[in-house]
Amino acid sequence: MLFVCLGVLLGAVGIYEPLVEFAGRGATVPLSGFGFSIYKGVREAIDENGFSGIFTGALSAASGGTTAALLFGFVASLFFKGKPK
């Protein structure tokens, strides 16, 4: 949670975008990159829709990664059986 919030904060103050340009796709890896994509989605939605973009931007920006994680988790559960510890 700390790294996701850090990605949002670094994006908000304008530090993360130059880091992405310098490091390339490596800076957009999970956790801090996920927070940065949430920030970008909210920023774009606010520019387009105003105040309501605060609520819709994060969902639209992060929906692809979240959907992929759920789908791959479901497929993995079809092939493997969980065991209680």
C-alpha positions as CSV (number, residue, x, y, z in Angstrom):
1,M,0.0,0.0,0.0
2,L,2.9,2.3,0.8
3,F,4.4,2.0,-2.7
4,V,1.0,2.5,-4.4
5,C,0.5,5.7,-2.4
6,L,4.1,6.7,-3.1
7,G,3.5,6.3,-6.9
8,V,0.4,8.6,-6.6
9,L,2.2,11.2,-4.6
10,L,5.3,11.2,-6.9
11,G,3.0,11.6,-9.9
12,A,1.1,14.4,-8.3
13,V,4.2,16.5,-7.6
14,G,5.6,15.8,-11.1
15,I,8.5,13.5,-10.2
16,Y,7.3,10.2,-11.5
17,E,6.8,11.2,-15.2
18,P,10.5,12.1,-15.7
19,L,11.4,8.9,-14.0
20,V,9.2,6.9,-16.4
21,E,10.8,8.8,-19.4
22,F,14.3,8.0,-18.0
23,A,13.8,4.4,-16.9
24,G,11.3,3.4,-19.5
25,R,8.9,0.6,-18.8
26,G,10.8,-0.5,-15.7
27,A,9.4,2.4,-13.8
28,T,5.8,1.3,-14.5
29,V,6.1,-2.0,-12.8
30,P,3.5,-3.0,-10.2
31,L,2.9,-1.1,-6.9
32,S,4.5,2.3,-7.6
33,G,3.6,2.1,-11.3
34,F,0.1,1.1,-10.4
35,G,-0.2,4.2,-8.2
36,F,1.1,6.4,-11.0
37,S,-1.4,5.0,-13.5
38,I,-4.2,5.7,-11.0
39,Y,-2.9,9.3,-10.7
40,K,-2.8,9.7,-14.5
41,G,-6.3,8.3,-14.9
42,V,-7.7,10.6,-12.3
43,R,-5.9,13.6,-13.7
44,E,-7.2,12.9,-17.2
45,A,-10.7,12.3,-15.9
46,I,-10.7,15.6,-14.0
47,D,-9.6,17.4,-17.1
48,E,-12.4,15.9,-19.1
49,N,-15.3,15.6,-16.6
50,G,-14.5,17.9,-13.8
51,F,-15.1,16.9,-10.2
52,S,-16.8,13.6,-11.1
53,G,-13.4,12.5,-12.6
54,I,-12.1,12.0,-9.1
55,F,-14.4,9.0,-8.7
56,T,-14.3,7.6,-12.2
57,G,-10.6,8.1,-13.3
58,A,-9.0,5.6,-11.0
59,L,-11.4,2.9,-12.0
60,S,-11.0,3.4,-15.7
61,A,-7.2,3.7,-15.5
62,A,-6.6,0.6,-13.4
63,S,-9.4,-1.6,-14.8
64,G,-7.2,-3.4,-17.3
65,G,-4.6,-4.5,-14.8
66,T,-7.1,-5.5,-12.2
67,T,-9.1,-7.5,-14.7
68,A,-6.0,-9.3,-15.8
69,A,-5.0,-10.2,-12.3
70,L,-8.5,-11.5,-11.5
71,L,-8.7,-13.5,-14.7
72,F,-5.2,-15.1,-14.3
73,G,-6.0,-15.9,-10.6
74,F,-9.2,-17.6,-11.7
75,V,-7.4,-19.6,-14.4
76,A,-4.7,-20.7,-11.9
77,S,-7.4,-21.8,-9.4
78,L,-8.8,-24.2,-12.1
79,F,-5.4,-26.0,-12.3
80,F,-4.3,-25.9,-8.6
81,K,-6.1,-26.8,-5.4
82,G,-5.4,-24.6,-2.3
83,K,-4.4,-26.4,0.9
84,P,-5.0,-25.0,4.4
85,K,-1.9,-24.5,6.5
